[in-house]
């Protein structure tokens, strides 16, 4: 992803809200958004309540959702 194109798409979809992407398998996405203000990406293992609460929107990939379910199942 090019940062310029990704910025336009994110701003079109979410406006100026803070967005947190959860994804383990997308290095290109991480490179594309690393310099965007208010937009972050975390792997499933790095997911925490603090980061979730300080963002307005949470975007979770399907593979990351599977990983989250596995982590929760281990705790319960």
mmCIF file of the C-alpha atoms, coordinates in Angstrom:
data_MODEL
# 
_entry.id   MODEL 
# 
loop_
_atom_site.group_PDB 
_atom_site.id 
_atom_site.type_symbol 
_atom_site.label_atom_id 
_atom_site.label_alt_id 
_atom_site.label_comp_id 
_atom_site.label_asym_id 
_atom_site.label_entity_id 
_atom_site.label_seq_id 
_atom_site.pdbx_PDB_ins_code 
_atom_site.Cartn_x 
_atom_site.Cartn_y 
_atom_site.Cartn_z 
_atom_site.occupancy 
_atom_site.B_iso_or_equiv 
_atom_site.pdbx_formal_charge 
_atom_site.auth_seq_id 
_atom_site.auth_comp_id 
_atom_site.auth_asym_id 
_atom_site.auth_atom_id 
_atom_site.pdbx_PDB_model_num 
ATOM 1  C CA . UNK A 1 1  ? 0.000   0.000   0.000  1.00 0.00 ? 1  UNK A CA 1 
ATOM 2  C CA . UNK A 1 2  ? 1.176   3.505   -0.693 1.00 0.00 ? 2  UNK A CA 1 
ATOM 3  C CA . UNK A 1 3  ? 0.769   5.829   2.252  1.00 0.00 ? 3  UNK A CA 1 
ATOM 4  C CA . UNK A 1 4  ? -0.938  8.524   0.193  1.00 0.00 ? 4  UNK A CA 1 
ATOM 5  C CA . UNK A 1 5  ? -3.569  6.134   -1.195 1.00 0.00 ? 5  UNK A CA 1 
ATOM 6  C CA . UNK A 1 6  ? -4.105  4.453   2.154  1.00 0.00 ? 6  UNK A CA 1 
ATOM 7  C CA . UNK A 1 7  ? -4.494  7.805   3.902  1.00 0.00 ? 7  UNK A CA 1 
ATOM 8  C CA . UNK A 1 8  ? -7.198  8.841   1.457  1.00 0.00 ? 8  UNK A CA 1 
ATOM 9  C CA . UNK A 1 9  ? -9.079  5.565   1.907  1.00 0.00 ? 9  UNK A CA 1 
ATOM 10 C CA . UNK A 1 10 ? -8.880  5.637   5.699  1.00 0.00 ? 10 UNK A CA 1 
ATOM 11 C CA . UNK A 1 11 ? -9.999  9.273   5.886  1.00 0.00 ? 11 UNK A CA 1 
ATOM 12 C CA . UNK A 1 12 ? -12.880 8.563   3.474  1.00 0.00 ? 12 UNK A CA 1 
ATOM 13 C CA . UNK A 1 13 ? -14.085 5.618   5.560  1.00 0.00 ? 13 UNK A CA 1 
ATOM 14 C CA . UNK A 1 14 ? -13.424 6.889   9.071  1.00 0.00 ? 14 UNK A CA 1 
ATOM 15 C CA . UNK A 1 15 ? -12.912 10.658  8.854  1.00 0.00 ? 15 UNK A CA 1 
ATOM 16 C CA . UNK A 1 16 ? -10.445 11.982  11.401 1.00 0.00 ? 16 UNK A CA 1 
ATOM 17 C CA . UNK A 1 17 ? -11.211 9.390   14.052 1.00 0.00 ? 17 UNK A CA 1 
ATOM 18 C CA . UNK A 1 18 ? -8.460  7.358   15.703 1.00 0.00 ? 18 UNK A CA 1 
ATOM 19 C CA . UNK A 1 19 ? -8.316  3.892   14.144 1.00 0.00 ? 19 UNK A CA 1 
ATOM 20 C CA . UNK A 1 20 ? -6.663  0.742   15.470 1.00 0.00 ? 20 UNK A CA 1 
ATOM 21 C CA . UNK A 1 21 ? -6.046  -2.144  13.063 1.00 0.00 ? 21 UNK A CA 1 
ATOM 22 C CA . UNK A 1 22 ? -5.499  -5.619  14.501 1.00 0.00 ? 22 UNK A CA 1 
ATOM 23 C CA . UNK A 1 23 ? -3.745  -7.896  12.017 1.00 0.00 ? 23 UNK A CA 1 
ATOM 24 C CA . UNK A 1 24 ? -0.907  -10.396 12.231 1.00 0.00 ? 24 UNK A CA 1 
ATOM 25 C CA . UNK A 1 25 ? -0.245  -11.051 8.576  1.00 0.00 ? 25 UNK A CA 1 
ATOM 26 C CA . UNK A 1 26 ? -0.078  -7.699  6.825  1.00 0.00 ? 26 UNK A CA 1 
ATOM 27 C CA . UNK A 1 27 ? 3.338   -6.055  6.897  1.00 0.00 ? 27 UNK A CA 1 
ATOM 28 C CA . UNK A 1 28 ? 2.394   -3.843  3.938  1.00 0.00 ? 28 UNK A CA 1 
ATOM 29 C CA . UNK A 1 29 ? -0.471  -2.331  5.897  1.00 0.00 ? 29 UNK A CA 1 
ATOM 30 C CA . UNK A 1 30 ? 1.893   -1.603  8.780  1.00 0.00 ? 30 UNK A CA 1 
ATOM 31 C CA . UNK A 1 31 ? 4.332   0.133   6.463  1.00 0.00 ? 31 UNK A CA 1 
ATOM 32 C CA . UNK A 1 32 ? 1.554   2.143   4.851  1.00 0.00 ? 32 UNK A CA 1 
ATOM 33 C CA . UNK A 1 33 ? 0.092   3.496   8.085  1.00 0.00 ? 33 UNK A CA 1 
ATOM 34 C CA . UNK A 1 34 ? 3.130   3.806   10.334 1.00 0.00 ? 34 UNK A CA 1 
ATOM 35 C CA . UNK A 1 35 ? 3.354   7.573   9.825  1.00 0.00 ? 35 UNK A CA 1 
ATOM 36 C CA . UNK A 1 36 ? -0.360  8.385   9.948  1.00 0.00 ? 36 UNK A CA 1 
ATOM 37 C CA . UNK A 1 37 ? -1.520  10.358  12.962 1.00 0.00 ? 37 UNK A CA 1 
ATOM 38 C CA . UNK A 1 38 ? -4.220  8.542   14.933 1.00 0.00 ? 38 UNK A CA 1 
ATOM 39 C CA . UNK A 1 39 ? -3.893  5.283   12.990 1.00 0.00 ? 39 UNK A CA 1 
ATOM 40 C CA . UNK A 1 40 ? -2.093  2.305   14.495 1.00 0.00 ? 40 UNK A CA 1 
ATOM 41 C CA . UNK A 1 41 ? -1.678  -1.408  13.877 1.00 0.00 ? 41 UNK A CA 1 
ATOM 42 C CA . UNK A 1 42 ? -1.075  -4.145  16.432 1.00 0.00 ? 42 UNK A CA 1 
ATOM 43 C CA . UNK A 1 43 ? -0.592  -7.898  16.227 1.00 0.00 ? 43 UNK A CA 1 
ATOM 44 C CA . UNK A 1 44 ? -2.929  -10.116 18.231 1.00 0.00 ? 44 UNK A CA 1 
ATOM 45 C CA . UNK A 1 45 ? -0.256  -10.716 20.878 1.00 0.00 ? 45 UNK A CA 1 
ATOM 46 C CA . UNK A 1 46 ? 0.145   -6.945  21.363 1.00 0.00 ? 46 UNK A CA 1 
ATOM 47 C CA . UNK A 1 47 ? -3.554  -6.253  21.790 1.00 0.00 ? 47 UNK A CA 1 
ATOM 48 C CA . UNK A 1 48 ? -4.445  -4.625  25.103 1.00 0.00 ? 48 UNK A CA 1 
ATOM 49 C CA . UNK A 1 49 ? -7.324  -2.757  26.707 1.00 0.00 ? 49 UNK A CA 1 
ATOM 50 C CA . UNK A 1 50 ? -5.450  0.552   26.855 1.00 0.00 ? 50 UNK A CA 1 
ATOM 51 C CA . UNK A 1 51 ? -4.920  0.692   23.084 1.00 0.00 ? 51 UNK A CA 1 
ATOM 52 C CA . UNK A 1 52 ? -8.503  -0.363  22.378 1.00 0.00 ? 52 UNK A CA 1 
ATOM 53 C CA . UNK A 1 53 ? -9.908  2.384   24.616 1.00 0.00 ? 53 UNK A CA 1 
ATOM 54 C CA . UNK A 1 54 ? -7.769  5.197   23.215 1.00 0.00 ? 54 UNK A CA 1 
ATOM 55 C CA . UNK A 1 55 ? -9.006  4.608   19.634 1.00 0.00 ? 55 UNK A CA 1 
ATOM 56 C CA . UNK A 1 56 ? -12.449 5.432   18.278 1.00 0.00 ? 56 UNK A CA 1 
ATOM 57 C CA . UNK A 1 57 ? -12.606 2.589   15.753 1.00 0.00 ? 57 UNK A CA 1 
ATOM 58 C CA . UNK A 1 58 ? -11.277 -0.962  15.924 1.00 0.00 ? 58 UNK A CA 1 
ATOM 59 C CA . UNK A 1 59 ? -10.717 -2.878  12.674 1.00 0.00 ? 59 UNK A CA 1 
ATOM 60 C CA . UNK A 1 60 ? -9.982  -6.589  13.135 1.00 0.00 ? 60 UNK A CA 1 
ATOM 61 C CA . UNK A 1 61 ? -9.003  -8.946  10.323 1.00 0.00 ? 61 UNK A CA 1 
ATOM 62 C CA . UNK A 1 62 ? -10.603 -12.372 10.177 1.00 0.00 ? 62 UNK A CA 1 
ATOM 63 C CA . UNK A 1 63 ? -7.328  -14.141 10.987 1.00 0.00 ? 63 UNK A CA 1 
ATOM 64 C CA . UNK A 1 64 ? -6.731  -11.794 13.922 1.00 0.00 ? 64 UNK A CA 1 
ATOM 65 C CA . UNK A 1 65 ? -10.226 -12.528 15.249 1.00 0.00 ? 65 UNK A CA 1 
ATOM 66 C CA . UNK A 1 66 ? -9.366  -16.237 15.237 1.00 0.00 ? 66 UNK A CA 1 
ATOM 67 C CA . UNK A 1 67 ? -6.182  -15.458 17.175 1.00 0.00 ? 67 UNK A CA 1 
ATOM 68 C CA . UNK A 1 68 ? -8.098  -13.368 19.711 1.00 0.00 ? 68 UNK A CA 1 
ATOM 69 C CA . UNK A 1 69 ? -10.575 -16.201 20.254 1.00 0.00 ? 69 UNK A CA 1 
ATOM 70 C CA . UNK A 1 70 ? -7.690  -18.619 20.827 1.00 0.00 ? 70 UNK A CA 1 
ATOM 71 C CA . UNK A 1 71 ? -6.105  -16.276 23.401 1.00 0.00 ? 71 UNK A CA 1 
ATOM 72 C CA . UNK A 1 72 ? -9.385  -15.863 25.269 1.00 0.00 ? 72 UNK A CA 1 
ATOM 73 C CA . UNK A 1 73 ? -10.017 -19.625 25.242 1.00 0.00 ? 73 UNK A CA 1 
ATOM 74 C CA . UNK A 1 74 ? -6.638  -20.220 26.911 1.00 0.00 ? 74 UNK A CA 1 
ATOM 75 C CA . UNK A 1 75 ? -7.478  -17.797 29.722 1.00 0.00 ? 75 UNK A CA 1 
ATOM 76 C CA . UNK A 1 76 ? -10.975 -19.136 30.433 1.00 0.00 ? 76 UNK A CA 1 
# 
